[in-house]
Amino acid sequence: MSNLKNYLFTSESVSEGHPDKVSDRISDMVVDSYLSEDPFSRVACETLTTTNKVILAGEVRGPEIKEHVLIEKVRDCIKDIGYDQDGFTWKEATKIECHLHSQSADIAIGVDSSGNKDEGAGDQGIMFGFACNETDLLMPAPIHYSHKILRLMAEDRKSGKLKDIEPDSKSQVTFEYVNGKPTKVKSVVISSQHSSLVNQTQVRDLLRPYMVRSIPENFFEGFKDEEFYVNPTGNFVIGGPDGDCGLTGRKIIVDTYGGAAPHGGGAFSGKDPTKVDRSAAYAARYIAKNVVASKISEKCLIQLAYAIGVSKPLSIYVDLFDNDIDKNKFVVEKIRDNFDLSPRGIREMLNLNKPIYEKTAAYGHFGRSPEDDGSFSWEKTDKKSCFSR
């Protein structure tokens, strides 16, 4: 995208009732459950959801949490999302299986601190962070507004204001960019599970207000009603895990920047903050957002690279998209001076050893507002002065 001035760009979001997001929510609930008991717990939890069945698997190290306690919490997640359908209901506790076991001793040796050895990264990999000034929250416009549509729908569905719409939904927004800036909406797609009591015309009328409420009016210049697509394939009564199997970690582009920036490949949900797939991606976003908030550049891409068992990142890459080599070097120098990017340093900097992850599982890990309980701390812009010149 950096070499183009005029183009169309599209991003999608999926709701908390999407099968993969149900799985992400449950996996992050497990992380929070362990961190609530011991902030230094280690968790790597995967979840599979399908027709009236949930399966948990993975590795943990920490306090003993009884299986029946986790099963009740799984039911609570499903109930809060809104599923009580024939094919997937929170009431079917007997069809929830838990296969969590102890963390590998070999991994523990590489990750734990001991003697003169600092805590190492929990895995090798590359993580990216990105920010741009297209929205107030310094996120790309297409993914920002895609998330907002579904978040508002979920709020009204849970309050009872939006009736006959079920939890499983997807959105997609296409923007026209002129001179590298989003100027108008070219198309909007909303696909949503619905009750059998409404037809597609009624579904369209129910969902149109969420497009209008979510995207600023000035972006709709010249927009035609035929560019608003609702359930393009027709009926969508069977949905959620009953219609499609869900797995943790399959919506990594939805979770991040909607394709507007690279992704290292690692998922976030189900992982405690010693896993750099999660914590270093948060740190990279934190840095990128503070760079853009300082107004030194209009957008910023950060890449961090790690090796398992090694504390410091192997490399730090910065792209400010303006071909200013001296400015790039300045930013890299300020990052090294002001941000401890070791796994321990990231956790302490962002205060990540807290049960704050379940709420990240839907509507994006980035572009959110920091909360009083410490969640979304990586969205703060409290270090923007580091990049003043």
C-alpha positions in Angstrom: 0.0 0.0 0.0 2.9 2.4 0.7 3.6 2.9 -3.0 0.0 3.6 -4.1 -1.8 6.8 -3.9 -5.3 5.9 -5.2 -6.8 2.6 -4.5 -9.7 0.6 -2.9 -9.0 -1.2 0.3 -11.2 -3.6 2.2 -11.2 -5.0 5.8 -13.6 -7.4 7.5 -14.6 -8.1 11.1 -16.5 -10.9 12.7 -18.8 -10.8 15.8 -18.3 -12.4 19.2 -20.8 -15.0 18.0 -18.7 -16.1 15.1 -17.5 -19.7 15.7 -13.8 -18.8 15.8 -14.5 -15.9 18.1 -16.5 -18.1 20.5 -13.3 -20.3 20.6 -11.1 -17.2 21.2 -13.3 -16.0 24.0 -13.2 -19.4 25.8 -9.5 -19.7 25.4 -8.9 -16.2 26.8 -11.3 -17.0 29.7 -9.0 -19.9 30.6 -6.0 -17.5 30.5 -7.8 -15.1 32.8 -8.9 -17.8 35.2 -5.3 -18.9 35.8 -4.0 -15.3 36.0 -6.7 -14.5 38.6 -5.3 -17.2 40.8 -1.6 -16.7 40.0 -0.4 -13.7 37.9 2.7 -15.8 36.8 0.7 -18.7 35.5 1.6 -20.1 32.1 -1.2 -21.0 29.7 -1.5 -22.1 26.1 -5.1 -23.1 25.5 -6.8 -24.0 22.3 -10.6 -24.4 21.9 -12.7 -26.2 19.3 -16.4 -25.4 19.1 -18.9 -27.3 16.9 -22.5 -28.5 17.2 -23.2 -28.6 20.9 -19.7 -29.5 21.8 -16.7 -27.6 23.2 -13.2 -29.1 23.5 -10.4 -27.4 25.4 -6.8 -28.6 25.0 -3.3 -27.2 25.7 -0.7 -26.7 28.4 -0.8 -24.9 31.7 1.5 -24.3 34.7 0.0 -22.7 37.8 -2.6 -23.3 40.4 -5.0 -26.3 40.2 -8.3 -25.2 38.8 -11.0 -28.0 38.9 -12.3 -29.1 35.6 -15.9 -28.5 36.6 -15.1 -24.8 37.4 -13.7 -24.3 33.9 -16.7 -26.0 32.4 -19.1 -23.7 34.2 -17.1 -20.7 33.0 -17.3 -22.1 29.4 -21.1 -22.1 29.8 -21.0 -18.6 31.1 -19.1 -17.4 28.0 -21.6 -19.0 25.7 -24.5 -17.6 27.6 -23.1 -14.1 27.6 -22.5 -14.3 23.8 -26.1 -15.2 23.4 -26.3 -18.8 22.3 -29.3 -20.9 23.4 -30.1 -22.6 20.1 -30.9 -26.2 19.3 -27.4 -26.7 17.7 -25.4 -24.7 20.2 -26.5 -23.9 23.8 -24.8 -22.9 27.0 -27.0 -25.5 28.8 -25.2 -28.5 27.3 -22.5 -28.8 30.0 -22.0 -32.5 29.5 -20.6 -31.9 26.0 -17.7 -29.7 27.2 -14.4 -31.6 27.3 -11.2 -30.4 29.1 -7.8 -31.8 28.0 -5.4 -29.3 29.6 -2.1 -30.7 30.8 1.2 -29.5 32.3 3.6 -27.4 30.3 6.6 -29.0 28.7 9.6 -29.0 31.0 11.9 -28.3 28.0 9.9 -25.1 27.2 10.0 -24.1 30.9 13.8 -24.4 31.0 14.2 -22.1 28.0 11.7 -19.5 29.2 12.3 -19.3 32.9 14.9 -17.0 34.4 17.6 -18.7 36.5 21.0 -17.6 37.9 22.4 -14.9 35.5 19.9 -15.9 32.8 17.0 -13.5 32.3 13.6 -14.8 31.3 13.6 -15.8 27.6 10.9 -15.5 24.9 8.4 -18.3 24.9 8.9 -19.0 21.2 10.7 -17.7 18.2 8.8 -15.4 15.8 8.2 -12.0 14.3 5.6 -9.6 15.6 4.3 -6.4 13.9 2.7 -3.2 15.3 1.0 -0.5 13.2 -0.7 2.8 13.7 -1.9 5.5 11.3 -3.9 8.8 11.7 -6.9 7.7 9.6 -9.1 7.5 12.8 -9.0 9.1 16.3 -7.8 5.8 17.7 -5.0 5.7 15.2 -6.3 2.6 13.3 -6.9 2.0 9.6 -10.4 3.2 8.7 -11.7 -0.1 7.0 -11.1 -2.3 10.1 -12.1 0.4 12.6 -15.6 0.8 11.1 -16.0 -2.9 10.4 -15.6 -3.5 14.1 -17.9 -0.7 15.1 -20.8 -2.0 13.0 -20.7 -5.4 14.8 -20.0 -4.0 18.2 -23.1 -1.7 18.0 -25.2 -4.6 16.7 -24.1 -6.8 19.6 -24.9 -4.1 22.2 -28.4 -3.7 20.9 -29.0 -7.4 20.5 -28.0 -8.1 24.1 -30.1 -5.2 25.4 -33.2 -6.4 23.4 -33.3 -3.4 21.2 -32.3 -5.4 18.1 -34.6 -8.4 17.8 -34.5 -11.4 15.4 -30.8 -11.0 14.9 -28.6 -13.9 16.3 -25.0 -13.8 17.5 -23.1 -14.9 14.4 -22.3 -11.9 12.2 -19.7 -10.6 9.8 -19.0 -7.1 8.3 -16.8 -5.8 5.5 -16.1 -2.2 4.6 -14.4 -1.0 1.4 -12.9 2.5 1.3 -11.7 4.5 -1.7 -8.3 6.1 -0.9 -7.2 9.2 -2.7 -3.6 10.5 -2.2 -3.3 7.8 0.4 -6.2 8.9 2.5 -9.7 7.3 3.0 -12.2 9.6 1.2 -15.4 7.6 0.7 -17.1 4.3 1.4 -17.5 2.2 -1.8 -19.3 -0.8 -0.3 -20.5 -2.3 3.0 -21.3 -6.0 3.6 -23.1 -7.3 6.7 -23.9 -11.0 6.9 -25.9 -11.9 10.0 -27.6 -15.0 11.4 -31.3 -14.2 12.0 -34.4 -15.9 13.3 -36.7 -17.8 11.0 -39.4 -15.2 11.6 -37.8 -12.5 9.3 -37.1 -12.4 5.6 -34.1 -10.9 3.9 -35.8 -7.6 3.2 -36.6 -7.2 6.9 -33.0 -8.2 7.9 -31.7 -5.5 5.6 -34.0 -2.9 7.2 -32.9 -4.1 10.7 -29.2 -3.8 9.9 -29.0 -0.6 7.7 -29.0 1.7 10.8 -25.8 0.1 12.0 -24.0 1.0 8.9 -25.2 4.6 9.1 -24.5 4.9 12.8 -21.0 3.5 12.6 -19.4 5.4 9.7 -19.3 9.2 9.6 -21.7 10.8 7.1 -19.0 12.6 5.1 -17.7 9.2 3.9 -21.1 8.3 2.2 -20.9 10.9 -0.6 -22.2 9.2 -3.8 -22.9 6.0 -1.9 -25.7 3.9 -3.6 -28.1 1.6 -1.8 -27.1 -1.3 -4.1 -23.6 -1.0 -2.6 -25.0 -2.2 0.7 -25.0 -6.0 0.7 -26.8 -7.9 3.4 -26.6 -11.8 3.5 -25.6 -12.0 -0.1 -26.2 -15.8 -0.2 -29.7 -15.5 1.2 -31.0 -17.3 4.3 -28.8 -17.4 7.4 -30.8 -19.1 10.1 -28.3 -21.9 11.0 -25.1 -20.2 12.3 -22.5 -20.2 15.0 -20.6 -23.4 15.9 -23.6 -25.4 14.7 -23.1 -24.1 11.1 -19.3 -24.0 11.1 -16.6 -25.4 13.3 -14.7 -22.8 15.3 -11.0 -22.8 16.4 -8.9 -20.5 18.4 -6.6 -18.2 16.5 -8.1 -18.3 13.0 -9.0 -14.6 12.9 -5.6 -13.0 13.3 -6.1 -10.3 10.6 -9.5 -9.4 12.1 -7.7 -9.2 15.5 -5.1 -6.8 14.2 -5.2 -4.3 11.3 -7.5 -5.8 8.8 -4.7 -6.5 6.3 -3.4 -2.9 6.3 -0.1 -4.1 7.9 1.8 -7.3 7.8 1.2 -10.0 10.4 3.9 -12.4 11.8 1.5 -15.3 11.9 1.1 -15.9 15.6 -2.4 -15.8 17.2 -3.1 -14.0 20.5 -6.0 -15.7 22.2 -5.4 -18.5 24.7 -1.8 -17.4 25.5 -0.5 -15.9 28.7 1.7 -12.7 28.4 5.0 -14.6 28.5 4.2 -15.6 24.9 5.7 -13.0 22.7 3.2 -13.8 20.0 0.8 -11.8 22.2 2.9 -9.5 24.4 5.4 -8.4 21.8 2.6 -7.7 19.3 1.0 -5.5 22.0 4.3 -3.8 22.6 4.8 -3.1 18.9 1.4 -1.5 18.6 2.1 0.5 21.8 5.3 1.9 20.2 3.7 2.5 16.8 0.8 4.3 18.3 3.0 6.6 20.4 5.1 7.4 17.3 2.1 8.5 15.3 0.6 10.3 18.4 3.8 12.3 18.6 3.0 13.5 15.0 6.5 12.7 13.8 4.8 10.6 11.1 1.3 9.9 9.8 1.8 6.1 10.0 4.3 3.7 11.5 5.1 0.0 11.2 7.2 -1.8 13.8 8.6 -5.3 13.5 10.2 -7.2 16.4 11.9 -10.6 16.1 12.5 -13.1 18.9 14.2 -16.5 19.5 12.9 -18.9 22.1 14.8 -18.6 25.3 16.5 -15.4 24.3 15.5 -12.3 26.2 16.2 -9.3 23.9 14.7 -9.0 20.5 17.0 -10.1 17.7 16.0 -7.1 15.5 13.8 -3.9 15.6 12.6 -2.6 12.2 10.8 0.7 11.7 9.1 2.0 8.6 7.6 5.6 8.7 6.5 5.4 5.1 8.2 8.7 4.2 11.7 7.6 3.0 13.4 9.8 5.7 16.3 7.6 6.7 17.5 9.9 9.4 14.1 10.0 11.0 13.8 6.3 10.9 17.2 5.9 12.7 16.1 8.5 15.3 13.0 6.5 16.0 14.9 3.2 16.3 17.3 4.9 18.7 14.5 6.2 20.9 12.8 2.8 21.0 16.1 1.2 22.3 16.5 4.0 24.9 12.9 4.1 26.2 11.3 0.6 25.8 12.5 -2.6 27.5 11.4 -5.2 24.9 12.4 -8.3 26.8 9.5 -10.5 27.7 9.7 -9.4 31.3 10.2 -5.8 30.4 7.1 -5.8 28.1 4.9 -7.3 30.8 6.1 -4.8 33.4 5.8 -1.9 31.0 2.2 -2.7 30.0 1.2 -4.4 33.3 0.1 -7.6 31.5 0.1 -10.1 34.3 -3.6 -9.5 34.9 -6.9 -11.2 34.0 -7.6 -8.7 31.2 -7.8 -10.9 28.1 -11.3 -12.2 27.7 -12.6 -8.8 26.6 -9.9 -8.7 23.8 -11.4 -11.7 22.1 -13.8 -9.8 19.9 -13.8 -6.5 18.0 -10.1 -6.3 17.7 -7.1 -6.2 20.1 -6.2 -2.7 18.9 -8.0 0.5 18.4 -9.6 0.1 21.8 -9.7 2.5 24.8 -7.5 1.8 27.9 -9.7 0.7 30.8 -9.4 1.2 34.6 -8.7 -2.5 35.2 -5.5 -2.3 33.1 -6.9 -3.8 29.9 -5.8 -2.3 26.6 -2.8 -0.6 28.3 -1.0 -0.9 25.0 -3.4 1.7 23.6 -2.1 4.5 25.8 -0.1 7.3 24.2 1.8 8.2 27.4 5.2 7.9 25.7 4.7 10.0 22.7 7.1 12.6 24.1 9.9 10.1 23.6 9.8 10.8 19.9 9.8 14.6 20.0 12.7 16.1 17.9 
